[in-house]
Amino acid sequence: MAIPNILTIAGSDPSGGAGIQADLKTIAANGAYGMSVITALTAQNTRGVDAVHVVPTGFVKDQMLSIAEDIRVDAIKIGMLANAETVLAVAEGLGRFADIPVVLDPVCVSTSGARLLEPDAIDALKDRLIPLASVLTPNLPEAGELLGAPVPSSIQDMENAADALLRMGSGSVLLKGGHLSGASSCDLLVASNTRSWLRAERIDTQNTHGTGCTLSAAIAAQIPRQGSLLQAVGAAKDYVHGAIVHSGLLSVGHGHGPVNHGWNRN
């Protein structure tokens, strides 16, 4: 099989730990060819987000059209969308990519706490984009925002939230449980007739900048390479776990440092 072509639709992080930059490094590290549509430019580092410049929606659609007219796309990852207008533009643009797996990471707030999705965009995300997603990958605070409910705080809460999120129309939901306490980080993958818990050892580190972007990009890169979604998610989680374990080899910034995207290629 030819090397998979993976398209990431997301914002830019000049510090390289999250967003488009993290996605492209992750896609390459997972054996695929990365392409990008940029939805927003940010001024940020490991300490926080200083400014956001949203790309005009017409140009977002132009970027998507340029790819669609020329290049085979095997999977799509969607990250930061900033506002309702961009959500709607991306949803419209996906019409040119029929039957292609879509991994949707509903980025609402950065690791440092900066708002990356305007509150009024939540309804557009739920109405127009989530039903187009093959996999929805929220963390627990994002699940609370999407559901208009308290943040899940237990395993039972996660099961209830994952079922409620699935009813919004995506093909499956990977609810990330990293915000819970405990020796293990537990994620829950649910689809119409399956429920699987994926556990990994919790690593004591502050190098967590961009972990959500990295995981969703890795899933997109693994979907064309694996026999099932569960296998793709498992391979992606193994990659991210290794990237966190080896993040201490980096010396990037003074806040929440990035994971080591190239750990498996060194």
PyMOL commands that set and color helices and strands:
alter all, ss='L'
color gray80, all
select helices_A, chain A and resi 19-29+57-68+84-96+121-132+140-147+155-166+211-225+229-249+263-265
alter helices_A, ss='H'
color red, helices_A
select strands_A, chain A and resi 5-12+33-45+48-54+75-78+102-104+135-136+172-176+184-191+195-201
alter strands_A, ss='S'
color yellow, strands_A
deselect
rebuild
show_as cartoon
